[in-house]
Amino acid sequence: MPADVLFTPFDSAGGTESLNRRLSAIVSGTGFLDALEPGARVAVKVHPGERNNATYLRPSIAASIAGLVKRSGASPFVTETTTLYCRERFTPDELLATAAFNGFSEGTMGCPVVVGDSSADVTVAVDGKHLRKVGVAGEIAAADALLVLTHVTCHDWTAGLAGSLKQLGMGCVGRRTKAAVHLATSLEIDLDRCTACGTCAETCKSEAVLLQESGAVLTEKCVRCGVCIGSCPEEAINYSHDYGMFAEGLAEAAAGVVSAFEPGRVLFLNFMLDVTRHCDCEDFSALPVFGDIGVAISRDPVAADTACGDMLNAAPPAPGSSADSPEIALAADKILALTGIDWRLQLEHAASLGAGTTSYRLVSA
């Protein structure tokens, strides 16, 4: 049976039709908040953006949704988990500092901003090809309900499309599960090129690089985040990536997170605004590859992501962007042509695990 995906365009005439007010009315109309008991703790999941990234989800949108939850009588908190990779959200302190720098703080959100994995993971079982258990971030698992606000992007390194499933499968799990999904990536140091300069060791916050006379060596502490690749002045670090394995692992982790909540206690909002070819984990921003389209809302993460992928593929590439070429503009699957990754793999695998359906009915809201 197709899942309903509500859609509202980005364009607005202002006043009561402003996007923030429209979204509040749509979320209220889903009945999601009506089902919550007074004082219920609601996790509002965001990606606050990496430091020096400028195209992440607008903080005012998250604040508006958190305010709606608060006015309903529930108790919201905005949340994100720490990263495997070695930038500025690696530790809880770094995450909170970066989130505040990008506009996500208790003062701006009107509610606490909580590090999702600051308490022990809650383990749930999954019947996956790669994962048998998923560690849901403790603070998120302890919530009574979950609102997932996703800035949809392409993802030209691992997933093809970064939507609700990535927010669940990478953003709502603990470090062990993140690392298990990243087993799809392999890193290798070319000792013929390596000069043992130590730059990679200085970059790696996991302390996974051992310097020897013959060159640098990656130890078992390596979580395959890949940040060291860009830091190497000799271009001596190579990687290979099993895109199918990553897509399936990500879907299995996402399915585990969904299973941690009672039916009807999770709602997904996918924002097709500032859609870049890379995810918000990058510490830079490039020109968006598609124009601002709108927001898709659903109780089904697979349907929401499928609908967004279809709408992006139907849209013209943004003029002057890296997608602005005849090869991409004329492609039946622009996301695949742009990233080289079959983004539907994660959706199909998640559907096979019961996390949702790729069949949807788009409803104007």
Backbone torsions as a table, in degrees:
resi	resn	phi	psi	omega
1	MET	NA	130.8	-179.3
2	PRO	-63.5	146.5	175.7
3	ALA	-92.9	144.4	176.7
4	ASP	-75.7	131.5	171.9
5	VAL	-122.7	112.6	178.1
6	LEU	-80.4	141.7	-178.9
7	PHE	-133.1	133.6	173.2
8	THR	-130.5	134.5	-176.7
9	PRO	-74.5	160.8	178.9
10	PHE	-70.2	-36.6	-175.3
11	ASP	-60.0	142.5	-175.2
12	SER	-146.3	146.8	175.5
13	ALA	-92.4	0.2	-179.8
14	GLY	88.1	-176.2	179.9
15	GLY	62.2	-133.7	-179.6
16	THR	-67.2	-13.9	-179.8
17	GLU	-91.5	2.4	178.1
18	SER	-58.5	150.1	-173.4
19	LEU	-58.2	-44.6	-178.8
20	ASN	-59.1	-45.9	-179.2
21	ARG	-69.1	-38.7	178.1
22	ARG	-62.0	-44.2	179.7
23	LEU	-62.9	-41.0	178.5
24	SER	-59.7	-41.7	179.4
25	ALA	-66.9	-39.0	-179.2
26	ILE	-67.7	-46.7	178.7
27	VAL	-60.4	-42.5	177.9
28	SER	-61.0	-38.9	-178.1
29	GLY	-69.7	-17.4	178.5
30	THR	-73.3	-18.3	-176.6
31	GLY	82.8	0.5	-178.8
32	PHE	-57.6	-45.6	-176.9
33	LEU	-74.9	-30.6	-178.8
34	ASP	-63.4	-26.0	-176.8
35	ALA	-82.8	-4.9	-176.9
36	LEU	-91.5	142.2	176.4
37	GLU	-74.7	152.6	175.9
38	PRO	-55.4	132.6	180.0
39	GLY	83.2	0.1	179.2
40	ALA	-58.0	136.6	-179.7
41	ARG	-83.8	121.9	-177.0
42	VAL	-116.3	118.1	176.1
43	ALA	-81.6	123.2	175.9
44	VAL	-103.5	99.4	-173.6
45	LYS	-82.4	125.9	176.4
46	VAL	-129.5	164.5	164.0
47	HIS	-110.4	107.0	-173.9
48	PRO	-75.3	0.6	179.9
49	GLY	85.1	149.0	174.8
50	GLU	-80.3	154.7	177.1
51	ARG	-61.1	135.2	-177.0
52	ASN	80.0	1.0	169.0
53	ASN	-88.1	141.1	-174.8
54	ALA	-122.7	5.2	-174.7
55	THR	-117.0	18.5	179.2
56	TYR	-72.8	175.1	-179.7
57	LEU	-57.3	134.6	179.8
58	ARG	-63.4	128.3	-179.4
59	PRO	-58.0	-32.9	-178.1
60	SER	-62.2	-31.0	178.9
61	ILE	-68.2	-47.3	178.8
62	ALA	-61.8	-40.5	179.9
63	ALA	-64.0	-38.6	178.8
64	SER	-64.0	-42.9	-179.9
65	ILE	-68.0	-42.3	177.7
66	ALA	-61.8	-39.4	178.1
67	GLY	-64.5	-38.0	176.5
68	LEU	-61.6	-44.9	178.8
69	VAL	-60.8	-42.8	-178.5
70	LYS	-64.8	-41.6	179.7
71	ARG	-67.5	-22.2	179.0
72	SER	-76.4	-10.3	-178.8
73	GLY	102.8	-5.1	177.3
74	ALA	-86.6	174.9	-176.5
75	SER	-119.3	97.4	-176.2
76	PRO	-84.0	155.6	165.0
77	PHE	-143.3	138.0	178.0
78	VAL	-86.1	138.4	-171.8
79	THR	-144.5	153.9	173.5
80	GLU	-155.4	157.9	179.0
81	THR	-107.4	160.3	178.4
82	THR	-69.8	163.7	-174.8
83	THR	-104.2	157.7	170.4
84	LEU	-76.7	-35.6	-173.8
85	TYR	-78.4	162.0	-166.3
86	CYS	-99.3	62.9	173.3
87	ARG	-116.0	-130.2	-170.6
88	GLU	-110.2	26.6	172.3
89	ARG	-134.8	25.8	-173.6
90	PHE	-73.8	-39.1	178.4
91	THR	-110.0	161.9	177.3
92	PRO	-55.7	-42.4	-180.0
93	ASP	-64.5	-42.5	178.3
94	GLU	-63.8	-41.9	-179.7
95	LEU	-60.8	-48.4	-178.5
96	LEU	-65.0	-37.4	179.2
97	ALA	-67.3	-42.6	179.0
98	THR	-67.6	-42.2	178.1
99	ALA	-59.5	-44.0	179.2
100	ALA	-65.6	-41.0	177.9
101	PHE	-58.2	-36.1	-178.6
102	ASN	-91.0	4.4	173.3
103	GLY	104.5	7.4	180.0
104	PHE	-109.5	94.5	178.4
105	SER	-138.4	169.7	178.9
106	GLU	-61.2	-34.6	179.6
107	GLY	-66.5	-39.1	-178.8
108	THR	-84.5	-30.1	-177.6
109	MET	-86.3	-21.5	-177.8
110	GLY	74.5	16.6	178.4
111	CYS	-160.5	167.7	-179.9
112	PRO	-61.8	148.1	169.5
113	VAL	-108.0	118.0	-168.5
114	VAL	-118.3	135.5	172.9
115	VAL	-74.5	114.4	-171.0
116	GLY	-61.3	-32.6	-179.1
117	ASP	-104.1	29.9	177.6
118	SER	-80.9	-7.0	171.7
119	SER	-126.1	167.6	-172.4
120	ALA	-58.5	142.5	177.2
121	ASP	-61.3	151.3	171.3
122	VAL	-105.2	118.3	-173.5
123	THR	-87.0	130.1	175.1
124	VAL	-123.7	150.6	-179.1
125	ALA	-86.5	142.7	172.8
126	VAL	-134.2	150.4	179.8
127	ASP	-101.0	66.4	-174.3
128	GLY	-101.5	168.3	175.7
129	LYS	-75.6	-28.7	-175.0
130	HIS	-117.7	-30.5	-179.3
131	LEU	-118.2	134.3	173.8
132	ARG	-105.7	-16.0	176.8
133	LYS	-147.6	151.6	-179.0
134	VAL	-127.5	131.7	177.0
135	GLY	-93.6	99.7	178.3
136	VAL	-75.4	132.1	-179.0
137	ALA	-52.8	131.3	-168.5
138	GLY	-56.2	-45.0	-177.7
139	GLU	-68.9	-32.8	177.6
140	ILE	-72.6	-43.9	-179.9
141	ALA	-63.1	-28.5	-178.1
142	ALA	-78.9	-11.1	-179.8
143	ALA	-71.5	155.2	177.3
144	ASP	-81.9	-23.2	-179.8
145	ALA	-154.7	164.4	-174.7
146	LEU	-137.1	125.8	172.0
147	LEU	-109.8	118.8	-176.2
148	VAL	-105.1	111.7	177.8
149	LEU	-101.2	114.8	-172.6
150	THR	-118.2	125.6	168.5
151	HIS	-85.2	105.6	-176.8
152	VAL	-71.3	130.5	174.1
153	THR	-137.6	169.4	165.0
154	CYS	-78.5	176.0	-179.1
155	HIS	-152.2	92.7	-169.6
156	ASP	-87.5	18.2	175.1
157	TRP	-115.9	-37.5	-173.8
158	THR	-133.5	-42.8	-165.7
159	ALA	-113.0	-16.7	-176.8
160	GLY	82.6	-54.1	177.3
161	LEU	-131.6	128.7	177.5
162	ALA	-107.0	103.8	-179.0
163	GLY	-129.2	-145.2	-178.0
164	SER	-61.7	-37.2	-178.9
165	LEU	-63.5	-37.8	177.6
166	LYS	-70.8	-36.4	175.9
167	GLN	-60.7	-36.0	178.3
168	LEU	-77.7	-55.6	-169.4
169	GLY	-73.6	-20.3	175.8
170	MET	-117.1	-37.2	-173.9
171	GLY	-85.7	-16.5	-177.0
172	CYS	-112.9	12.7	-178.0
173	VAL	-118.8	164.3	178.8
174	GLY	-80.3	175.8	-172.2
175	ARG	-65.1	-34.5	-179.7
176	ARG	-64.2	-40.7	179.6
177	THR	-71.7	-39.0	174.5
178	LYS	-56.3	-46.4	-178.6
179	ALA	-64.6	-37.2	179.5
180	ALA	-63.8	-40.3	177.8
181	VAL	-66.3	-36.9	-178.1
182	HIS	-77.3	2.2	172.1
183	LEU	-64.6	-11.2	176.0
184	ALA	-69.6	-14.0	-179.2
185	THR	-106.5	139.1	176.1
186	SER	-122.7	135.1	177.3
187	LEU	-114.9	145.1	179.5
188	GLU	-145.9	135.8	178.3
189	ILE	-98.5	125.3	178.1
190	ASP	-81.4	103.4	-175.7
191	LEU	-68.1	-18.3	176.2
192	ASP	-71.5	-24.5	179.5
193	ARG	-101.1	-26.5	-175.4
194	CYS	-68.1	133.8	177.9
195	THR	-108.4	8.0	-178.6
196	ALA	55.7	39.3	-178.4
197	CYS	-72.2	-22.2	176.5
198	GLY	90.9	0.7	-179.2
199	THR	-61.1	-41.5	180.0
200	CYS	-65.4	-37.2	179.0
201	ALA	-66.5	-38.3	177.7
202	GLU	-67.5	-32.7	-178.6
203	THR	-75.5	-35.6	-171.0
204	CYS	-77.0	110.3	178.2
205	LYS	-79.7	-10.6	176.0
206	SER	-85.1	-3.2	-179.3
207	GLU	54.3	46.6	-174.7
208	ALA	-101.5	5.8	-177.8
209	VAL	-111.2	126.6	177.3
210	LEU	-108.7	122.9	179.3
211	LEU	-89.7	126.7	176.9
212	GLN	-127.1	170.4	179.8
213	GLU	-60.7	-34.8	-177.6
214	SER	-78.9	-13.7	179.7
215	GLY	141.0	-174.7	-179.3
216	ALA	-83.5	146.1	179.9
217	VAL	-129.3	135.4	175.7
218	LEU	-85.4	131.2	-179.3
219	THR	-98.0	-178.7	-179.4
220	GLU	-66.9	-10.8	177.1
221	LYS	-74.8	-13.6	-177.0
222	CYS	-62.9	127.2	179.9
223	VAL	-102.9	8.7	174.2
224	ARG	63.2	35.7	-179.6
225	CYS	-75.6	-27.9	173.7
226	GLY	86.4	0.8	-179.0
227	VAL	-63.5	-31.2	-179.3
228	CYS	-63.0	-24.9	-177.8
229	ILE	-58.6	-48.1	-177.8
230	GLY	-73.4	-18.1	-177.8
231	SER	-84.8	-17.6	-172.8
232	CYS	-76.1	117.3	-179.2
233	PRO	-70.7	-17.9	-178.4
234	GLU	-98.1	-1.4	-177.0
235	GLU	52.9	45.1	-175.2
236	ALA	-95.6	-3.5	-177.2
237	ILE	-106.2	119.9	-178.6
238	ASN	-110.1	155.0	176.5
239	TYR	-139.6	153.7	171.3
240	SER	-128.2	152.3	-173.1
241	HIS	-140.1	128.8	175.7
242	ASP	-92.9	94.9	-174.3
243	TYR	-62.9	-36.4	178.6
244	GLY	-65.2	-43.5	179.4
245	MET	-64.0	-41.3	179.7
246	PHE	-65.1	-44.5	-179.3
247	ALA	-59.2	-43.4	-179.1
248	GLU	-70.2	-41.6	178.0
249	GLY	-62.9	-41.4	178.2
250	LEU	-62.3	-43.1	179.0
251	ALA	-64.6	-38.5	179.2
252	GLU	-67.0	-39.9	177.0
253	ALA	-64.8	-41.4	178.9
254	ALA	-62.7	-42.4	178.8
255	ALA	-62.0	-36.6	177.9
256	GLY	-63.7	-41.5	179.5
257	VAL	-64.6	-45.1	179.4
258	VAL	-58.2	-40.0	-176.7
259	SER	-68.9	-15.3	-178.8
260	ALA	-78.4	-8.4	-178.8
261	PHE	-116.6	149.0	175.9
262	GLU	-64.6	150.0	178.5
263	PRO	-54.5	137.2	179.5
264	GLY	86.0	-2.1	-176.9
265	ARG	-99.5	11.9	177.0
266	VAL	-132.1	134.3	178.0
267	LEU	-132.8	140.9	-173.6
268	PHE	-117.8	131.4	174.9
269	LEU	-122.2	114.5	-179.1
270	ASN	-104.3	119.2	-176.1
271	PHE	-100.7	113.6	177.3
272	MET	-95.5	71.7	-179.0
273	LEU	-132.6	139.7	-179.6
274	ASP	50.1	51.7	-175.7
275	VAL	-78.3	104.6	179.7
276	THR	-93.5	170.6	179.8
277	ARG	-85.1	-4.2	177.9
278	HIS	-128.1	161.9	-177.1
279	CYS	-82.2	173.1	-176.2
280	ASP	-74.5	0.2	176.7
281	CYS	-76.7	-14.2	177.8
282	GLU	-73.3	146.9	-178.4
283	ASP	-93.6	37.3	175.7
284	PHE	-159.5	171.6	175.3
285	SER	-135.7	141.5	175.6
286	ALA	-113.0	172.5	179.2
287	LEU	-61.0	129.7	177.8
288	PRO	-55.1	144.2	-175.7
289	VAL	-90.5	-13.0	174.4
290	PHE	-134.8	154.6	175.4
291	GLY	-72.7	166.8	178.8
292	ASP	-67.6	125.9	-175.3
293	ILE	-105.8	-54.6	-178.6
294	GLY	156.2	-156.8	-173.4
295	VAL	-128.4	133.7	175.8
296	ALA	-108.8	131.7	-176.8
297	ILE	-124.4	130.9	-179.2
298	SER	-158.4	158.7	169.9
299	ARG	-85.5	-3.6	-175.9
300	ASP	-116.4	112.5	-177.2
301	PRO	-68.3	-33.2	179.8
302	VAL	-67.7	-45.6	178.8
303	ALA	-63.9	-41.7	179.9
304	ALA	-60.8	-46.4	-179.7
305	ASP	-67.5	-39.4	178.8
306	THR	-61.9	-45.1	-179.8
307	ALA	-62.2	-42.2	179.7
308	CYS	-65.0	-43.4	177.8
309	GLY	-60.0	-41.9	179.2
310	ASP	-65.6	-40.3	179.9
311	MET	-68.5	-37.9	176.7
312	LEU	-64.6	-41.9	179.9
313	ASN	-65.6	-26.2	179.3
314	ALA	-84.2	-11.1	-176.4
315	ALA	-91.1	151.7	175.5
316	PRO	-74.6	146.6	175.1
317	PRO	-61.7	149.1	179.1
318	ALA	-68.8	131.0	179.9
319	PRO	-57.6	134.4	177.5
320	GLY	83.1	-6.1	-179.7
321	SER	-84.4	174.8	179.5
322	SER	-69.6	-10.6	177.1
323	ALA	-93.6	-4.5	-174.8
324	ASP	-83.1	78.4	177.6
325	SER	-148.7	153.8	180.0
326	PRO	-59.0	-35.9	-177.7
327	GLU	-61.8	-36.9	-179.6
328	ILE	-86.3	-42.2	-178.1
329	ALA	-60.5	-34.2	-176.9
330	LEU	-94.6	-2.9	-177.6
331	ALA	-72.6	142.9	175.9
332	ALA	-67.0	-32.7	177.3
333	ASP	-121.8	93.6	-176.1
334	LYS	-66.8	-34.8	-179.8
335	ILE	-64.9	-43.9	177.4
336	LEU	-63.2	-43.2	-179.9
337	ALA	-65.0	-34.3	-177.6
338	LEU	-76.8	-42.3	-173.0
339	THR	-102.0	-22.1	-175.0
340	GLY	75.8	12.1	-176.3
341	ILE	-119.9	133.9	176.8
342	ASP	-77.0	93.6	-174.7
343	TRP	-67.6	-18.3	-178.6
344	ARG	-76.5	-14.5	-179.2
345	LEU	-59.1	-45.5	-178.9
346	GLN	-62.9	-36.9	-178.0
347	LEU	-69.9	-44.7	-179.2
348	GLU	-64.7	-39.0	-179.6
349	HIS	-70.2	-39.9	177.5
350	ALA	-62.4	-39.1	178.4
351	ALA	-64.7	-37.6	-179.7
352	SER	-67.1	-21.5	179.2
353	LEU	-92.4	-0.2	178.5
354	GLY	86.8	14.7	-178.9
355	ALA	-81.8	-8.2	-178.3
356	GLY	161.9	-165.6	-179.2
357	THR	-137.1	147.0	176.5
358	THR	-83.3	-4.6	177.7
359	SER	-91.9	128.5	-175.7
360	TYR	-144.1	160.8	174.3
361	ARG	-119.9	116.3	-178.8
362	LEU	-83.6	125.1	-175.6
363	VAL	-120.1	123.3	177.0
364	SER	-67.9	133.7	-177.2
365	ALA	-128.5	NA	NA
